[in-house]
Amino acid sequence: MDESAAKFVITTEDRDRVRILTLDRPEKLNSFTPAGYDCLSESLAAAGADDGVAVCVLTGRGRAFSAGVDLSVMGQPDGAGELGRHFDPLLEQLARFAKPLVAAVNGVAVGFGATILLHCDVVVVDEGAEIRMPFVSLGTSAEAASSWLLPRRVGMQQASWMMLSGIGLSATDAVANGFALATACTGEALDDALVLAERMAAHATPALVANKRLLRQGWADAIAETWERERATMLDLAGQLGPIAWKQRG
């Protein structure tokens, strides 16, 4: 892998008991590389282990929250395999992250940039942002356990439309169908998300952790099982539709 593709930065800032994690690869629309998966997993683990952090906020720098996977990596020898090996620990970290996780969606969220939001407890979306799960248009399947998580977030009919049409979801529609909690004025998603995070962080961390655990009882195991089904489906579709669809996976 070339040096530019390997680079991925997540900046960290603490505001009292709230930790802000910012995907900081704006020139590539915060698209993920294997190193990016590792970086986010390590950042979440550090936040989880820090007694001074009660709530975590995830956002992006630039005009995108995240455009998903870096397609230049997919085109490299064993690129898909390397992404998968680094993705699995991140998905487990998301599934088992014990503290409240808030997303401030500052811009476009596509592919994993969208499905990662289903692992967040509260989502705030910039009024100009778009959320899109383009899997059917790319000839592949749902990922990151989104086929299980999405119906639980928005209901089966809305989930079917989002997944089977591949059409983008506006910020207003994301709130209307329950995908997100609130919209924010342009450029203010992080500020609004911090207000919500600070309200949660005013409470004792053990109480926050205990109640999130109750809300998500059994989710980690279900996420792992669903991801195995999704991955098998991806491989099956790649065999049916050829390598082009697989390389385009977003």
C-alpha positions in Angstrom: 0.0 0.0 0.0 1.4 3.4 -0.9 2.2 5.9 1.9 -0.7 8.3 1.1 -3.3 5.5 1.4 -1.8 4.4 4.7 -2.2 7.8 6.3 -5.3 8.4 8.4 -5.5 10.9 11.3 -8.1 11.1 14.1 -7.7 14.2 16.1 -8.8 14.1 19.8 -10.1 16.9 22.0 -11.5 16.7 25.5 -14.1 19.2 26.7 -14.6 18.4 30.4 -16.0 14.8 30.3 -16.7 14.7 26.6 -14.1 13.5 24.1 -14.4 14.6 20.5 -12.9 12.2 17.9 -12.6 13.9 14.5 -12.0 11.9 11.3 -9.3 14.1 9.8 -8.6 13.1 6.2 -10.6 15.8 4.4 -8.7 15.6 1.1 -10.1 12.0 0.8 -13.5 12.8 2.2 -12.5 11.0 5.4 -12.6 7.7 3.5 -11.3 4.7 5.5 -8.1 2.7 4.9 -7.0 -0.3 7.0 -5.0 2.2 9.0 -8.1 4.3 9.5 -10.0 1.3 10.9 -7.2 0.7 13.3 -6.9 4.3 14.3 -10.6 4.7 15.1 -10.7 1.4 17.0 -7.7 2.4 19.1 -9.3 5.9 19.7 -12.5 4.3 20.9 -10.7 1.9 23.1 -8.7 4.7 24.7 -11.9 6.7 25.3 -13.6 3.7 26.8 -10.7 3.1 29.2 -10.3 6.7 30.3 -12.2 7.4 33.6 -12.2 11.1 32.7 -14.4 10.5 29.6 -18.1 9.9 30.1 -19.3 10.5 26.5 -17.7 10.4 23.1 -18.6 12.5 20.0 -17.6 11.3 16.5 -17.4 13.8 13.7 -15.5 14.6 10.5 -13.4 17.4 9.1 -14.2 19.1 5.8 -17.2 18.6 3.6 -17.8 15.0 4.4 -18.4 13.0 7.5 -17.0 10.0 5.7 -17.3 8.7 2.1 -16.9 5.1 3.4 -14.0 2.9 2.2 -11.1 4.3 0.2 -11.7 2.8 -3.2 -7.9 3.1 -4.1 -7.3 0.5 -1.4 -9.9 -1.8 -2.9 -8.1 -1.8 -6.2 -4.8 -3.0 -4.7 -3.7 -6.6 -4.5 -5.4 -8.2 -1.5 -6.9 -4.7 -0.8 -10.3 -6.1 0.1 -8.8 -8.8 2.3 -6.7 -6.3 4.2 -9.6 -4.0 4.7 -11.6 -6.9 6.1 -8.9 -8.0 8.5 -8.7 -4.5 10.0 -12.4 -3.8 9.9 -13.4 -6.7 12.1 -11.7 -5.4 15.3 -13.3 -1.9 14.7 -16.8 -3.4 14.3 -16.4 -5.3 17.6 -15.2 -2.2 19.3 -18.3 -0.3 18.1 -20.6 -3.1 19.1 -19.2 -3.3 22.6 -18.4 0.4 23.2 -19.8 0.9 26.7 -20.1 4.7 26.9 -22.6 6.9 25.0 -21.4 7.6 21.5 -22.8 10.7 19.7 -22.4 11.4 16.0 -22.1 14.9 14.6 -22.6 14.4 10.9 -21.0 17.4 9.3 -21.4 16.4 5.7 -22.0 13.5 3.3 -22.1 10.0 4.9 -21.9 7.2 2.4 -21.3 3.4 2.8 -19.6 2.7 6.1 -19.8 6.5 6.7 -23.6 5.9 7.0 -23.6 2.4 8.6 -21.3 3.5 11.4 -24.1 5.9 12.5 -26.2 2.9 13.4 -23.7 2.1 16.1 -24.0 5.6 17.6 -26.6 6.2 20.3 -27.5 9.7 19.2 -27.1 11.2 15.7 -27.2 15.0 14.8 -27.1 15.8 11.1 -26.1 19.0 9.4 -29.1 20.3 7.4 -27.1 20.0 4.1 -25.8 16.5 4.7 -26.9 13.4 2.9 -26.8 9.8 4.2 -26.6 7.1 1.6 -26.3 3.3 1.6 -25.4 2.5 -2.0 -24.9 -1.2 -1.7 -27.5 -2.4 -4.3 -26.3 0.2 -6.8 -22.8 -1.2 -6.4 -23.9 -4.8 -6.7 -23.0 -5.7 -3.1 -24.8 -6.2 0.2 -25.3 -4.4 3.5 -22.3 -4.2 5.8 -21.4 -3.6 9.4 -24.6 -5.4 10.6 -26.7 -2.6 9.0 -29.2 -5.2 7.7 -30.0 -5.9 11.4 -29.5 -2.5 12.9 -31.3 -0.4 10.3 -34.8 -1.9 10.7 -34.4 -1.4 14.5 -33.6 2.3 14.0 -36.2 3.3 11.4 -38.7 0.4 11.0 -38.8 -2.3 8.4 -40.5 -0.3 5.6 -38.2 2.7 5.8 -35.2 0.3 6.1 -36.3 -1.6 3.0 -36.6 1.7 1.0 -33.3 3.0 2.1 -31.5 -0.3 1.5 -33.2 -1.4 -1.7 -33.4 1.9 -3.5 -30.0 3.2 -2.6 -31.4 6.7 -2.7 -29.8 9.2 -0.4 -31.5 10.4 2.8 -31.7 14.1 3.5 -31.2 15.5 7.0 -34.8 16.3 7.4 -35.9 12.8 6.3 -33.3 11.2 8.6 -35.0 12.9 11.5 -38.5 12.1 10.3 -37.8 8.4 10.0 -35.8 8.2 13.2 -32.4 7.6 11.7 -31.2 10.8 13.4 -32.4 12.7 16.5 -32.0 16.2 15.2 -30.8 18.4 12.4 -28.4 21.3 12.8 -28.0 24.5 10.9 -25.1 24.5 8.4 -21.8 24.2 10.2 -23.3 23.6 13.6 -23.7 19.9 13.9 -20.7 19.5 16.2 -21.9 22.3 18.5 -25.4 20.9 18.7 -24.1 17.4 19.3 -21.8 18.7 22.1 -24.9 20.2 23.9 -26.5 16.8 23.9 -23.3 15.1 24.9 -22.7 17.5 27.8 -26.2 16.8 29.1 -25.4 13.1 29.3 -22.0 13.7 30.7 -23.5 15.6 33.6 -24.5 12.2 35.0 -22.4 9.5 36.6 -20.5 7.4 34.1 -21.5 4.1 35.8 -25.1 5.0 35.4 -24.6 5.9 31.8 -22.8 2.7 31.1 -25.4 0.5 32.9 -28.3 2.0 31.1 -26.7 1.8 27.7 -26.0 -1.9 28.5 -29.6 -2.4 29.3 -30.8 -0.7 26.1 -28.4 -2.8 24.0 -28.5 -6.1 25.7 -27.6 -8.9 23.3 -26.7 -6.5 20.5 -23.0 -7.3 20.3 -23.6 -11.0 19.6 -26.3 -10.2 17.1 -24.0 -7.7 15.3 -21.3 -10.3 15.0 -23.7 -12.9 13.7 -25.2 -10.5 11.2 -21.8 -9.4 9.9 -20.9 -13.0 9.2 -24.1 -13.3 7.1 -23.4 -10.0 5.3 -19.8 -11.0 4.5 -20.9 -14.3 3.1 -23.5 -12.5 1.0 -20.9 -10.1 -0.3 -18.6 -12.9 -1.4 -21.5 -14.7 -3.1 -22.5 -11.5 -5.0 -18.9 -10.9 -6.0 -18.8 -14.3 -7.5 -22.1 -13.8 -9.4 -21.5 -10.2 -10.6 -17.8 -10.2 -11.0 -14.9 -8.3 -9.5 -16.0 -4.8 -10.6 -18.9 -4.6 -8.2 -16.7 -5.9 -5.4 -14.0 -3.3 -6.0 -16.6 -0.5 -6.1 -17.9 -1.4 -2.6 -18.4 1.9 -0.7 
